[in-house]
Structures are given as C-alpha cells and as structure tokens.
Amino acid sequence: MPPRKRASAQRAASTSAAGVNPKRRRKENTLPELSTAYDSKKPQVPSTSTAASCGTTNNETKKRRKADAQSLVNTYLTRNIDGIADLAVPENKSVKQHADSVALTTADQLEELINAGARPKNNVLSDYRQQFLPWLLMKRGSCDGAKNERAMYAPISAFLCCVAHMIQSSASRKHTKKKSTFNAAAPSRLLIPSERCDMTCCDADDKTRIDIGIMPQGIDKLVQKESEKLTESDKDETVDGLEYSQVWYKDMFAVIEVKHKATETDFNDAYVQLFMYTRNIYVTQPNRRFAWGIVICGTKVEVCVFGPNYAVASKMMDISAAAGRHEFVRLLVYWSFSEEHRLGYDPTVRRLSELSCWEIEVPVYVESKNDATAETGMPLTKTYYSNLMVTVPERLFGRHTRCFLATPDKPSDSRELEIDDYTVFIKDAWPEADDDSDKDMRDEIKHSIKIKRKLGKSRQDLDGMYPVIEAGGRIHIAKHARSSEIAEDTTRAILGNSILLQSKAAELRETEADRESADTEPAVHVRVHKRIATTPIGLPISKANSVYDMLVIFADVMRCHYAIYKECKILHRDISIGNIMFRRTDEGVSGLLIDFDHSKDEEEDGGATHDMRTGTLPFMSINNLENNHTKRNVLDDWESLIYILCWIGTYGYNSKTRREFENGESLMIRQWVADDMKCDAKNKRNSLHSSETFASKEF
C-alpha cells in the first residue's frame, strides 16, 4: 500500500476506534447507544483470566470455551417452546395494535412480492426478492446449487432488509395519513443485518467469526440495498471500505448462526456457536439484561432468548412456507415496535453520548417500603455516572455481575471522567432470590445495611475495611413510557411463569458453583436484578507492592471478617482472591473485604444445617465441595484463606511475581479445579490431610 493510503488507513482505523465514521455519521437511535463502558477512544477487550484459569494457554481456553458451550447447551437450552415471539410484544396497547396491523400488512405484502412473477412493481423490493428467493426455494434442507452455508448469507440478509424496508414504508404511510398516530405508535427502530457477514467482531476477545449480526438502526435512516453492501474485495481495496465495514458486538442486537442443512446435528452445532458468541454481547454491553439470538438451518428458523439461568427457543419456523414466514415477520415487526426493555436493554442504565459516560440509577434503600417510592410509583433512585466497567459477565449464565467505578457528580461537557473522579463502587448482578424480598435471606443489600448499622459507630478501627452502602435495592422497570405500572426485574417477570416452567430453570437448583442438589425436589429458581453502590473503592491485590503488604492486607481482611461474624452474625462464605482488596493510606496499606453476595445472616436463616455450595472453585473448603450435612462455619472461610496463600505462592499475585511452568497441568494445585467438585475435595484432602503430607507435596 502506498504511504499516503497507508496513513489514511491508519487514520480511518483510529477514527473508527473512537466510534466516529468519517464516511457516514449515524443519527441518534431510539435505542441507547450500545457503546462499551471502556475508554471509547481505545476499546479494550476485558480479560477472561480468572483464578480458575490461571496458568491456562490460549489454545486451552478456546477448547474449554467450546466444550463449555456444548455443556451449557445440554444443561440450559429448551427448544420447541410456545410463545417466544410474544416476549417481544409491545406493552403499550396502542403500539401493539399498530404493530399487529403492520405485521399482517407486511406478511401479505411479502407473499404478494414472492408470487409476483418476474417483474414486481417496486424495483427496490424486486432486487430484494431476486436475492432472497433462492433461500426460500431450498429443498430437503440444503440450498440448490449452494455448496456451503456461505451461499445463504446474502439471501438471509436480503430477506431481513426487505422486511425492514416494508416496516419503514408502512411507518411512512401512517405518518402521511395521520401524523399523531405515527408519533404515538410508530416503530422505534429497524433491525437490519450487519454490513459484513462471516466476520470477526472488532471487540471480540478471540478470533471466532460470526455469520450475521443484527444491528439496530434509526427508523428514519434508509435501508441499504444488499447490492450496495461492501464485499471482502471492496474492503481490501478502499480505505473507506476498511473503516466502514467494521462490526462491533457493542452495537449488536443479536447474532444469527447459519447452517446449510437442518439435521439435529446441525442445530446442535449452531446452538453451540450461538452460545459462544452471545456471551460477547453481555461482555461489551453494560445495559444488557437478556439477549436474543437466531439459528437458521436450511429454511428452518428458531429464535432463542438467553437469560441468567435459561435459554429458551421457539418452535421451528419453516421459511419455505407462508405460515413460517408470517410468524418470523411478526417477530421482526415486534422487535421494531417494542419497548427497549422487551428487547433486553436496561432503561436504568443509559448512555450519555454527549458526555461520553453511562448514567446509572441505583435504588435508594430505606427501612420502610412506604418511603421507597416517588410520586410516579417508581422506587426512589440515586444517579451515578461512569465510563469504567471493571468487571464484566464472563459467563453466559449465572449472576451476570458487572462492576463500575462511578461518581454522583454529573460530568461537564468540557471534560470526560477520569479515574480520580470516581468515589463509588457499583455492583449490578442477578443473584438467586425469593420473589418476596422479605423472605430473601441471602441479600447482600440487607447484609450491608446491617453491617453499617452494627459497626459504623462502634468499630471505627475497621473503617475502610468493609464496603459501606450508599444506595441499593431491586431494579424496577416501568412497562412503557406512559405507564405508572412497574414490575421488579426478575427472570419470572421477563419470561412469564408459563415459559419459565417449561424451561430447564424448572429442573435446576443452581448457585454459582453448584447446579444440582440430590436432597431437594426440582424447583424453579428465580433470579432477581439487584444493584448496590458502596464506598470505598479498593485496589485488587495484584497491585500490592510486596509480600509484606500482602500479609497486612490478609490480616486486616480476616480481622474484619471475624468482627462481622461476631457482631453481625453474618458469615461471608466466599473468601477468594477477587473478594480481597486493599487501599493505600498514609500509614501504608489497609485490607478491604468485599462481596457479601454469598453471605448468610445466621440470625435470619433459622440455623439451617445444610448449605448449598457457594464460593470460588479453587478456594472452596472441602466441606463446601463435598456438599455434606456439616454446617459451614468460620473455619470454612479460614480454610479458603489457606488455599489463596497456596495459589499465589504457586502462581504469584501479579505480573512481576508470575511464575511460568513448562508443564503446568502436572501441578498438584491444578487438580483443585477439576470438573468434578467431589474430586476437587479428594485432591485437596490428599494435599492437605496433615502437615507431613502438605510439606511433601510439590504444588
């Protein structure tokens, strides 16, 4: 490439990284801007390395992800569920009425187009028809004349563009005839295919390639013709093409995974890949509550909804038949009209593009529920601002924990937020909980309030060693902009009880570390969306300067741990590397014990003798791993500290102290993270059974 073009390409890539398109500047969408919470000028991919994956190579990580995805498909996916499209139905009645009318009109118009013969009246629709018709005419699950799934990408994209064009035209006609109705019940967005297919997204943390992405676009922006989209050769030849063709998970509504044939093996493989890719949507979108995905095998289409503890897929829609097309079109129309929260976005986390930050609402905790609501009926909230997400949901299922550094002070137009501006730590998660908040005995927010009340004045020597709650509670969402009706954000509220009972969530009793319990009857476990804001902000132990600092940090943390148990009767139950932080003070360092999400208040819990497994795998006690009937106590948490010391003694605690091993898999400590928890417990017994055996083992 000539120097001038090379420089232009570099400028284009740099401009794209900043989220600015020199060729086409996007208008503000109705949806919140799906920009990553990391520095927008230099997008980063969050590290997926955890304590359990320490010492694992990249190839091992890729193999494990695929194996994990297959296991997740087997564990969580429920197919052939009725009513999946209804999850996207607009909650505003007038909008729903108009959406149903547009769905019927669009389906009829599509059938008329398909059956129009060689010369449809509309030239634009004629172009779309010419491209998508081969997909509809596929026979026996494979495309006539097509050798692989790549030949399906363009027809599928053309079909989606055609439907989007019809929805847009319908809105324009409604606007012309009756402007007031258009304003009240118009589609909020169009869902169109990504400009490139079979590509690696720019913010992916691996080299996997998705088939097609579905991108939200403003209703007033023209739908691009498939023939105008960039090809791979165009991308290589033009600087603008290189820049304009980039696709990001942070902007994506859903992933489409395509297979050429429609066998059960093809469907299984498609879902494995869809599970792998959808995880990236959660990682890069701070305002994503749940996600959608599409699997297309031949002419068979299934739509999947992903939540914290379920994946439910629709009945199969055969696009080669009018009934299947009608059902698929209905879903696409609902996606265009529905409220943001019905698509999986969080209306309490909003991107402020002009300030380059996120606005986050945190419920205000109060002693009396009657004082917790504003005049609108919504719970009172406190607003914070952040552009730094320090923890991302690395797993497709589970708590989906996100953590932000934030400030209560709204930034100005002239200056972006910097690290020194942040004073508050915000945690957003979906823990298992009872539908009735009064019966929620494992509530971090309740525990934090109790700890603040008990220790705030009497134990000033512990100031800064535990998180002090500023705000926190369950997230509530209004049904639509003009409604005073609100609901708690739970998996039951999202799916509805009927679909939830059909899902595998009805068969699972799960915590973060345990997916089964032989001692209890199968039951639906509901996950509840909670958010908490605390101070102070701590540093991870990887930032410690010396072994001496580490010892001070551990001593402070366990002193605080003992005081909380003795004076508040709250047992932490998840002592791990990630939950031990520290602060730098004028006197040196001070430990900080965080994350009371797994904690138990023994005064509230009725003294139950059997506990579900909780904790972080390498650091769980033997008693915890074996899931026996011995009641967990303070000694289990002290045992976890021993495993932490062994772990950092083996691998180090930061990049400067990191130890590399030629054959890391042979280390005894690697056997603490086996696939079977009872095997983990046995391996730990072998290593730590007595002082003699402990001294003789080479970790």
C-alpha positions in Angstrom: 0.0 0.0 0.0 1.4 3.5 -0.9 2.5 5.6 2.1 -0.4 8.1 1.7 -3.0 5.3 1.6 -1.4 3.6 4.5 -1.6 6.7 6.6 -5.2 7.2 5.5 -6.0 3.7 6.6 -4.4 4.2 9.9 -6.4 7.4 10.4 -9.5 5.6 9.4 -8.9 2.8 11.8 -8.1 5.3 14.6 -11.3 7.3 13.9 -13.3 4.1 13.9 -11.9 3.1 17.3 -13.2 6.4 18.6 -16.7 5.5 17.4 -16.8 8.1 14.6 -17.5 7.2 11.0 -16.0 9.7 8.5 -18.0 8.3 5.7 -21.4 8.1 7.3 -22.3 9.6 10.7 -25.1 7.8 12.3 -28.1 9.6 13.6 -29.1 9.1 17.2 -31.1 5.9 17.6 -34.1 5.4 19.7 -32.1 2.6 21.5 -29.4 3.7 23.9 -26.0 3.9 22.3 -24.5 0.4 22.7 -21.0 1.6 23.4 -18.6 -0.3 25.5 -18.0 1.1 29.0 -14.3 1.1 28.4 -12.4 4.1 27.1 -14.2 4.8 23.9 -11.0 6.1 22.3 -9.2 2.9 22.8 -11.6 -0.1 23.0 -10.3 -2.8 25.2 -11.3 -6.5 25.4 -11.8 -7.5 29.0 -9.5 -10.3 30.2 -11.2 -13.6 30.8 -8.5 -14.9 33.1 -9.7 -15.9 36.5 -8.3 -17.8 39.3 -9.6 -21.0 37.9 -8.0 -20.3 34.5 -4.6 -19.2 35.8 -1.8 -20.9 34.0 -4.1 -21.9 31.1 -2.9 -21.3 27.5 -4.9 -19.5 24.8 -5.5 -22.8 22.9 -6.7 -24.5 26.1 -9.0 -21.5 26.7 -10.5 -21.9 23.2 -11.0 -25.6 23.6 -12.5 -25.1 27.0 -15.0 -22.5 25.7 -16.3 -24.8 23.0 -16.6 -27.7 25.5 -18.3 -25.4 28.0 -20.7 -24.2 25.3 -21.7 -27.7 24.5 -22.2 -28.4 28.2 -24.3 -25.2 28.5 -26.5 -26.2 25.5 -27.1 -29.6 27.2 -27.8 -28.0 30.6 -29.8 -24.9 29.8 -31.3 -25.0 26.3 -35.0 -25.8 26.0 -36.4 -25.9 22.5 -39.9 -26.0 20.9 -41.4 -23.5 23.3 -44.7 -21.8 22.5 -45.0 -18.0 22.8 -41.4 -16.9 22.4 -42.4 -14.2 19.9 -44.9 -12.9 22.4 -42.0 -12.0 24.7 -41.3 -9.1 22.3 -44.9 -7.9 22.1 -45.1 -4.1 22.9 -46.7 -3.4 26.3 -48.3 -0.2 25.2 -51.7 -1.3 23.9 -51.9 1.3 21.0 -48.4 0.4 19.9 -49.2 -3.3 20.0 -52.4 -2.7 17.9 -50.4 -0.8 15.3 -47.6 -3.4 15.3 -50.1 -6.3 14.7 -51.6 -4.3 11.8 -48.1 -3.7 10.3 -47.1 -7.4 10.8 -50.2 -8.5 8.9 -49.7 -6.0 6.2 -46.0 -6.8 5.8 -46.7 -10.5 5.7 -49.3 -10.0 3.0 -47.0 -7.7 1.1 -44.2 -10.2 1.3 -46.4 -13.0 -0.1 -47.6 -10.8 -2.9 -43.9 -10.0 -3.7 -42.9 -13.7 -3.7 -45.8 -14.6 -6.0 -45.4 -11.5 -8.3 -43.7 -13.3 -11.1 -40.7 -11.9 -13.0 -41.5 -8.2 -12.7 -42.7 -6.9 -9.3 -43.8 -3.2 -9.4 -41.4 -2.0 -6.8 -37.8 -2.0 -8.1 -36.3 -2.0 -4.6 -38.3 -4.9 -3.4 -37.7 -6.6 -6.7 -33.9 -6.5 -6.0 -34.5 -8.0 -2.6 -36.8 -10.7 -4.0 -34.2 -11.7 -6.5 -31.6 -12.2 -3.8 -33.7 -13.9 -1.1 -35.8 -16.2 -3.3 -33.1 -18.9 -3.6 -33.2 -19.3 0.2 -37.0 -19.8 0.3 -36.7 -22.4 -2.5 -34.2 -24.5 -0.7 -35.2 -28.2 -0.8 -34.6 -31.1 1.6 -32.7 -28.9 4.0 -30.0 -27.9 1.5 -29.7 -25.0 -1.0 -30.0 -25.8 -4.6 -26.6 -25.1 -6.2 -25.0 -24.0 -3.0 -22.0 -25.9 -1.7 -21.9 -24.4 1.9 -23.6 -22.0 4.3 -21.8 -19.0 2.9 -24.2 -19.0 0.0 -27.0 -18.4 2.4 -25.7 -15.2 4.0 -26.7 -12.8 1.2 -30.2 -14.3 0.8 -30.9 -14.1 4.5 -29.6 -10.6 4.7 -31.7 -9.6 1.8 -34.8 -11.0 3.4 -34.2 -9.1 6.6 -33.6 -5.9 4.6 -36.8 -6.4 2.6 -38.9 -6.8 5.8 -37.2 -3.7 7.3 -37.9 -1.7 4.2 -41.6 -2.8 4.3 -41.8 -1.8 8.0 -40.2 1.6 7.2 -42.6 2.2 4.3 -45.6 1.3 6.5 -44.5 3.8 9.1 -44.1 6.5 6.4 -47.6 5.8 5.0 -49.0 6.0 8.5 -47.1 9.3 9.1 -48.6 10.8 5.9 -52.1 9.8 6.7 -52.3 10.5 10.4 -49.3 12.3 12.0 -50.5 12.0 15.6 -50.9 8.2 15.3 -47.4 7.9 13.8 -45.9 9.8 16.8 -47.7 7.6 19.3 -47.4 4.2 17.7 -44.6 4.3 15.1 -41.8 1.7 15.1 -38.9 2.8 17.3 -36.1 1.2 15.2 -35.3 -1.1 12.3 -33.3 -4.3 12.8 -31.0 -4.9 9.8 -28.2 -7.3 9.0 -24.6 -6.3 9.6 -22.7 -4.8 6.7 -20.4 -7.8 6.7 -21.0 -11.5 7.1 -18.7 -14.2 8.3 -16.5 -11.8 10.2 -14.6 -11.4 13.5 -16.1 -8.5 15.5 -13.6 -5.8 16.4 -14.3 -6.1 20.2 -14.2 -9.9 20.3 -11.7 -11.4 22.7 -11.0 -14.3 20.3 -10.7 -14.9 16.6 -14.1 -16.6 16.2 -16.2 -15.5 13.3 -20.0 -14.9 13.5 -22.2 -15.5 10.4 -24.5 -12.4 10.6 -25.2 -9.8 13.2 -28.5 -8.0 13.6 -27.9 -4.2 14.2 -30.5 -1.6 15.4 -30.9 1.4 13.2 -32.9 4.6 13.4 -36.3 4.4 11.7 -35.5 7.5 9.5 -32.4 6.0 8.0 -32.7 4.4 4.6 -32.3 0.7 4.5 -29.2 -0.1 2.5 -29.6 -2.3 -0.6 -27.9 -5.6 -0.4 -26.1 -4.8 -3.7 -24.7 -1.7 -2.1 -23.1 -3.5 0.8 -19.3 -4.0 0.8 -17.8 -7.2 -0.3 -14.5 -8.6 1.0 -12.7 -7.3 -2.1 -14.2 -3.8 -1.7 -12.9 -3.8 1.9 -9.4 -4.7 0.8 -9.3 -2.1 -2.0 -10.7 1.0 -0.3 -9.8 2.9 2.8 -13.3 4.0 3.5 -14.5 0.4 3.0 -12.0 -0.8 5.5 -13.3 1.6 8.1 -17.0 1.4 7.3 -17.2 -2.4 7.3 -16.2 -2.9 10.9 -18.7 -4.7 13.1 -18.8 -4.5 16.9 -20.6 -6.6 19.5 -21.2 -3.5 21.5 -23.6 -2.3 18.7 -25.3 -5.6 18.1 -28.8 -6.6 19.0 -28.4 -10.3 18.2 -26.3 -12.9 16.4 -27.6 -15.2 13.6 -25.8 -18.6 13.3 -26.4 -20.3 9.9 -26.1 -23.9 8.9 -26.5 -25.3 5.4 -28.6 -28.3 6.4 -31.3 -28.9 9.0 -30.3 -32.1 10.8 -30.3 -32.3 14.6 -26.5 -32.3 14.5 -26.6 -29.0 12.6 -29.0 -27.5 15.0 -26.8 -28.6 18.0 -23.6 -27.2 16.3 -25.4 -23.9 15.6 -26.6 -23.5 19.1 -23.1 -24.3 20.5 -21.7 -21.4 18.3 -24.6 -19.1 19.2 -23.9 -19.7 22.9 -20.2 -18.8 22.4 -21.0 -15.6 20.5 -23.8 -14.3 22.7 -21.5 -14.2 25.7 -19.7 -11.4 23.9 -22.9 -9.3 23.8 -23.1 -9.4 27.6 -19.4 -8.6 27.9 -19.5 -5.5 25.7 -22.9 -4.1 26.6 -23.3 -2.7 30.1 -27.0 -2.2 29.7 -27.9 -5.7 28.5 -30.3 -7.6 30.8 -31.1 -10.5 28.5 -30.3 -11.3 24.9 -31.9 -12.7 21.7 -30.3 -15.0 19.1 -31.4 -16.7 15.9 -30.4 -20.1 14.5 -31.1 -20.8 10.8 -30.6 -24.3 9.5 -31.6 -24.6 5.8 -35.0 -23.0 5.7 -35.8 -23.7 9.4 -35.5 -20.8 11.8 -35.5 -20.9 15.6 -35.4 -17.8 17.8 -33.7 -18.1 21.2 -33.9 -15.9 24.4 -31.0 -16.0 26.8 -31.4 -15.1 30.5 -29.3 -15.5 33.6 -30.5 -19.1 34.1 -32.2 -20.2 31.0 -32.1 -20.4 27.2 -35.5 -21.0 25.6 -36.0 -21.4 21.8 -39.1 -21.0 19.8 -40.9 -23.7 17.8 -39.3 -24.2 14.4 -40.5 -21.7 11.7 -40.2 -23.0 8.1 -39.4 -20.0 5.9 -40.2 -22.0 2.7 -43.9 -22.0 3.9 -46.1 -18.9 4.2 -47.1 -19.7 7.8 -43.4 -19.9 8.9 -42.7 -16.6 7.1 -45.7 -14.9 8.7 -44.5 -15.9 12.2 -41.0 -14.8 11.6 -42.2 -11.4 10.1 -44.4 -10.9 13.2 -41.3 -11.2 15.5 -39.3 -8.8 13.3 -42.1 -6.3 13.5 -42.4 -6.6 17.3 -38.7 -6.1 17.6 -39.1 -2.8 15.7 -42.0 -1.5 17.7 -41.4 -2.8 21.2 -40.0 -1.0 24.3 -36.3 -1.3 24.9 -36.7 -3.4 28.0 -38.6 -6.0 26.0 -35.5 -6.4 23.7 -33.3 -7.0 26.7 -31.9 -3.5 27.3 -31.9 -1.8 30.7 -33.7 1.5 30.8 -32.0 2.3 34.2 -28.5 2.3 32.5 -28.3 4.9 29.8 -25.5 6.0 27.5 -24.9 9.8 27.6 -23.1 10.2 24.2 -22.5 13.9 24.6 -20.7 13.3 28.0 -19.0 10.0 27.0 -20.3 8.2 30.0 -23.1 6.0 31.4 -25.9 7.2 33.6 -26.7 4.6 36.2 -29.7 4.6 38.6 -29.4 2.8 41.9 -32.4 2.3 44.1 -32.3 4.1 47.4 -32.5 1.7 50.4 -34.9 2.7 53.2 -36.1 1.0 56.3 -39.8 1.4 55.4 -41.1 0.3 52.0 -43.7 3.1 52.1 -40.9 5.7 51.9 -39.2 3.9 48.9 -41.3 5.3 46.0 -41.7 8.6 44.3 -45.0 10.2 43.2 -44.8 8.3 39.9 -44.8 5.0 41.8 -41.3 4.1 40.8 -38.8 3.4 43.6 -36.6 6.3 44.5 -33.2 6.2 42.9 -29.8 7.9 43.2 -28.0 8.7 39.9 -24.3 8.0 39.3 -22.0 8.4 36.3 -19.4 6.1 35.0 -17.3 5.2 32.0 -15.3 2.5 33.6 -16.6 -1.0 34.0 -14.1 -3.1 35.9 -15.9 -6.4 36.0 -17.8 -8.0 33.1 -20.2 -11.0 33.0 -17.6 -13.6 31.7 -20.1 -16.4 31.7 -23.3 -16.7 29.6 -25.3 -18.0 32.6 -25.1 -17.1 36.2 -25.1 -13.8 38.1 -24.0 -11.7 35.2 -22.1 -9.4 37.6 -21.0 -6.1 36.3 -19.0 -3.6 38.4 -18.4 0.1 37.8 -16.4 2.8 39.3 -18.7 5.8 39.5 -19.3 9.3 40.8 -22.5 11.0 41.9 -21.4 14.2 40.2 -22.5 14.7 36.6 -19.6 15.4 34.4 -19.4 18.6 32.3 -19.4 18.9 28.5 -15.8 20.2 28.5 -14.2 17.3 30.3 -14.5 13.5 30.3 -14.5 11.4 33.5 -11.0 10.4 34.8 -10.0 7.8 37.3 -9.6 10.3 40.2 -13.2 11.4 39.8 -14.6 8.0 40.9 -15.6 7.7 44.6 -18.3 4.9 44.4 -18.2 1.2 43.5 -21.4 0.0 41.8 -22.2 -3.7 41.6 -25.0 -4.9 39.3 -25.9 -8.6 39.4 -28.7 -11.3 39.1 -28.4 -13.5 42.2 -30.9 -16.2 43.0 -33.5 -14.8 45.4 -37.0 -15.3 46.6 -39.8 -13.4 44.7 -40.7 -11.9 48.1 -37.9 -9.6 49.2 -38.9 -10.1 52.8 -38.1 -13.8 52.5 -34.8 -13.1 50.7 -32.2 -14.4 53.3 -29.1 -14.2 51.1 -29.5 -10.5 50.2 -26.2 -8.5 50.0 -28.1 -5.3 50.4 -29.7 -6.3 53.7 -26.4 -7.6 55.0 -24.6 -4.4 54.0 -27.3 -2.3 55.8 -26.9 -4.4 58.9 -23.1 -4.3 58.9 -23.2 -0.5 58.5 -25.7 -0.2 61.4 -23.8 -2.5 63.7 -20.2 -1.5 63.0 -20.5 2.1 61.8 -20.1 3.8 65.1 -18.8 1.0 67.4 -15.9 -0.2 65.4 -14.1 2.8 63.9 -10.9 0.7 63.9 -12.4 -1.2 61.0 -13.3 1.9 58.9 -12.4 1.3 55.2 -12.1 -2.5 55.7 -15.6 -3.3 54.6 -18.0 -1.7 52.0 -20.4 0.9 53.3 -23.6 1.1 51.4 -24.8 4.4 49.9 -27.7 3.0 47.9 -29.0 -0.3 46.8 -32.1 -2.5 46.0 -34.0 -4.4 43.4 -34.3 -2.9 40.0 -37.9 -2.0 38.9 -38.9 -1.3 35.3 -42.0 0.7 34.0 -44.0 -1.2 31.4 -43.7 1.7 29.0 -43.1 5.5 28.9 -46.7 6.5 29.6 -47.4 3.8 32.2 -47.3 4.1 36.0 -47.4 0.3 36.2 -44.0 -1.1 37.3 -42.6 -4.5 38.0 -39.5 -6.0 39.6 -36.9 -7.1 37.1 -36.8 -10.8 37.6 -36.4 -13.9 35.3 -40.0 -14.7 36.1 -41.2 -11.2 35.0 -39.2 -11.5 31.8 -40.3 -14.9 30.7 -43.7 -15.3 32.4 -44.5 -18.2 34.6 -45.7 -20.4 31.8 -42.5 -20.3 29.8 -40.3 -20.4 32.9 -41.9 -23.6 33.9 -41.2 -25.1 30.5 -37.6 -24.1 30.7 -34.8 -26.0 32.2 -34.7 -23.5 35.0 -37.6 -25.6 36.4 -35.2 -28.6 36.6 -32.2 -26.8 38.1 -31.3 -25.9 41.6 -28.2 -23.9 41.0 -25.8 -21.5 42.6 -22.6 -20.1 41.0 -20.7 -23.3 41.9 -23.5 -25.9 42.1 -26.0 -27.0 39.6 -27.6 -29.8 41.4 -28.7 -31.0 44.8 -29.9 -34.5 45.4 -31.6 -33.6 48.6 -34.3 -31.3 47.3 -37.2 -31.5 44.8 -36.7 -29.8 41.4 -37.9 -26.2 41.6 -37.8 -23.0 39.6 -35.1 -20.7 40.9 -35.8 -17.1 40.2 -33.0 -14.6 39.7 -33.6 -11.0 40.7 -31.9 -8.0 39.2 -30.1 -6.0 42.1 -27.8 -3.1 42.2 -25.7 -1.7 45.1 -23.5 1.4 45.4 -20.8 1.3 48.2 -17.7 3.1 49.3 -14.7 3.0 49.5 -13.1 1.9 46.2 -10.4 -0.7 46.6 -7.5 -2.0 44.5 -7.0 -5.7 43.6 -4.2 -7.5 45.4 -2.3 -7.7 42.1 -1.5 -4.1 42.7 0.3 -4.8 46.0 4.0 -3.9 46.1 5.4 -6.6 48.3 4.8 -9.8 50.2 4.7 -7.7 53.4 1.9 -5.7 52.0 0.0 -8.9 51.2 0.4 -10.1 54.8 -1.0 -6.8 56.1 -3.9 -7.0 53.7 -4.8 -10.6 54.6 -4.6 -9.8 58.3 -6.9 -6.8 58.0 -9.4 -8.7 55.9 -9.7 -11.6 58.3 -9.8 -9.3 61.3 -12.8 -7.6 59.7 -14.3 -11.0 58.7 -14.2 -12.1 62.4 -15.8 -8.8 63.6 -18.6 -9.0 61.1 -19.3 -12.6 62.1 -19.1 -12.0 65.8 -21.1 -8.7 66.0 -23.4 -9.1 63.0 -23.7 -12.9 62.8 -23.0 -12.7 59.1 -20.8 -15.4 57.6 -19.1 -14.3 54.3 -18.7 -17.8 52.6 -16.7 -16.6 49.6 -13.2 -15.8 50.7 -11.3 -15.6 47.4 -8.7 -13.6 45.5 -11.3 -11.5 43.8 -13.0 -10.5 47.1 -9.9 -9.3 48.9 -9.0 -5.7 48.0 -6.9 -3.0 49.6 -6.5 0.7 49.9 -3.3 2.8 50.2 -3.3 5.2 53.1 -0.8 7.5 54.7 0.1 4.6 57.1 0.6 2.1 54.3 -2.0 -0.4 53.1 -5.3 -1.5 54.5 -7.3 -4.6 53.6 -10.8 -4.4 52.3 -13.2 -7.4 52.3 -15.9 -7.1 49.6 -18.8 -9.0 48.0 -21.3 -10.3 50.6 -23.5 -11.8 47.8 -23.0 -15.3 49.1 -23.2 -14.4 52.8 -25.6 -15.7 55.3 -27.1 -14.0 58.3 -27.4 -16.7 60.9 -29.8 -14.7 62.9 -32.2 -14.6 60.0 -31.7 -18.0 58.4 -33.1 -20.1 61.2 -29.9 -22.1 61.8 -30.3 -24.4 58.9 -27.7 -27.2 59.0 -27.4 -27.8 55.2 -25.9 -25.2 53.0 -25.8 -25.0 49.2 -22.4 -24.8 47.7 -21.1 -21.3 47.3 -17.8 -19.7 46.6 -15.0 -19.6 44.0 -13.8 -23.1 42.9 -10.1 -23.2 43.8 -10.7 -21.7 47.2 -13.8 -23.6 48.4 -13.4 -25.6 51.6 -13.5 -29.4 51.5 -16.8 -29.3 53.4 -18.2 -26.9 50.9 -17.1 -29.0 47.9 -18.4 -32.3 49.3 -21.8 -30.6 49.9 -22.3 -32.7 53.0 -24.6 -32.0 56.0 -21.9 -30.4 58.2 -22.9 -26.9 58.9 -20.5 -24.3 57.4 -18.8 -22.0 59.8 -16.0 -19.5 60.2 -13.4 -22.3 59.8 -14.5 -22.9 56.2 -13.6 -19.3 55.4 -10.3 -19.6 57.1 -9.6 -22.8 55.1 -10.3 -20.7 51.9 -7.5 -18.3 53.0 -5.1 -21.2 53.1 -5.9 -22.1 49.5 -5.4 -18.5 48.5 -1.9 -18.4 50.0 -1.1 -21.7 48.2 -2.4 -20.3 44.9 -0.5 -17.1 45.0 2.5 -18.9 46.3 2.4 -21.1 43.3 1.4 -18.6 40.5 2.3 -15.3 42.1 0.0 -12.4 42.7 0.8 -10.1 39.8 2.8 -9.9 36.5 6.1 -9.2 38.4 5.8 -12.3 40.6 4.1 -14.5 38.0 5.7 -18.0 37.7 5.6 -19.9 34.5 5.7 -23.7 34.3 6.8 -25.9 31.4 4.1 -28.5 32.3 1.5 -26.6 34.3 -1.1 -29.3 34.0 1.0 -31.6 36.1 1.0 -29.4 39.2 -1.0 -30.7 42.2 -2.8 -27.4 42.5 -4.3 -27.8 39.1 -6.3 -30.7 40.5 -8.2 -28.3 42.7 -10.1 -27.1 39.6 -11.2 -30.4 38.2 -14.6 -30.8 36.5 -16.0 -32.8 39.5 -16.2 -31.0 42.8 -16.0 -34.2 44.9 -12.8 -35.0 43.0 -11.6 -31.5 43.9 -12.3 -32.2 47.6 -10.5 -35.5 47.4 -7.4 -33.9 45.8 -7.4 -31.2 48.5 -7.5 -33.9 51.2 -4.6 -35.7 49.5 -2.6 -32.4 49.5 -3.5 -31.0 52.9 -4.5 -34.0 55.0 -1.7 -33.4 57.5 1.3 -31.2 58.0 3.5 -34.1 56.8 1.6 -34.6 53.5 1.4 -30.9 52.9 5.2 -30.5 53.3 5.8 -33.4 51.0 3.7 -32.1 48.1 5.2 -30.2 45.2 2.5 -27.7 44.2 
